[in-house]
């Protein structure tokens, strides 16, 4: 394992947008390898090849970096959900297709998924609010999409007799569990991946639908 504080050669001052992207890319790599709490702004600056004061000109704190990465992860997932919108979710197969978008996002973007759903910081934790209050815009654009579809099914009497928010959180947890394990434990002797994912999603969908 490399030292998270390994220094890259000092770079000439670049354009603001380009330097900002370099900081985010370095931070994402370090957070993924060592964990958000184990990485300092000094180490991120060293990885980019800039001074710590220069980094602070773009991001005053490490939480601000995590906040930006978290925002981007949710924005990408929301974009994929919008692109894959196939109309009303009114059959178990439609629900499976929708859930597959969530899972594919995590497996195709494991570093971003870790930041969004598998790490904590003061700002990131504040985004996952109690269902008793209004969900943040980021959560509404992702988790909220799933909740709205399940609520519609519940209103039509198509789901099991469980409140929509409880059912949605159960479905989300089931998806997250498998994605997290596949990302974190790649050496486990999993069965063929496609078979596992498809079977898992079908089981979730069947659990949602009223018999």
VENGINOR-V84679 format. One record per helix or strand of 2 or more residues. SS is the DSSP state (A for helix, B for strand). FROM is the first residue (numbers start at 1). TO is the last residue. If there is no record, write none. Layout:
ss=SS from=FROM to=TO
ss=SS from=FROM to=TO
This chain:
ss=A from=16 to=34
ss=A from=36 to=38
ss=A from=41 to=48
ss=A from=52 to=58
ss=A from=62 to=83
ss=A from=92 to=108
ss=A from=110 to=117
ss=A from=122 to=127
ss=A from=137 to=140
ss=A from=143 to=155
ss=A from=164 to=184
ss=A from=193 to=208
